[in-house]
Structure formats: structure tokens, C-alpha cells
Amino acid sequence: MRVNARLDDSYIEKLEFLKQATGLTLSDVVRESVDRYFAQVRNEVDGRHAELDGLVGAFDGLPETPVDLSAEYKRYLWSDPAQSSDGA
């Protein structure tokens, strides 16, 4: 893929520095930069998904699972259990 981008002088200076510091071509610097940014964002997204995945099915099959959990999840997540009269 060919990439055409408009960059101001500060980015040109950064790219030139990276080329000189690493000995890589401009194309290699861009590829390496995309790879690193991709890995960073992928890790962040995977981390968020892992947090949510931990909740999915967490209550499945437990005898104390409230029957109205899907409709009242906010109340269960953010209410103080000590204030609940029914213990839920």
C-alpha cells in the first residue's frame, strides 16, 4: 500500500530523527511505528475485553443469582448491599 500524508514540520523532524537514529528507511520507520502503535492499542482493547469477559457468565448457575439481574444490573453494581432489605 502506498501512503500519502500531509505532515507539518514537527513530524518531518521526528521522522528524520528516527531515520538517522535507527538507520532505517522512511518506509521502515513508518512500518515499525504502525506495528508498535497497533500492538499498544490492541493490548488496551484486549485488556478492556478481558475485564468484560470476566463478568460474562460470572453469575451463571449460582443459586444466589438474582432473577432480575439483566434488567436491574445497575442497581446491583452500584448499590450498597448493606442497605438492601432483601440482601440482594
Sequence and secondary structure as in RCSB ss.txt:
>XXXX:A:sequence
MRVNARLDDSYIEKLEFLKQATGLTLSDVVRESVDRYFAQVRNEVDGRHAELDGLVGAFDGLPETPVDLSAEYKR
YLWSDPAQSSDGA
>XXXX:A:secstr
        HHHHHHHHHHHHHH   HHHHHHHHHHHHHHHHHHHHHHHHHHHHHHTTTTTT TT  TTHHHHHHH
HHHS GGG SS  
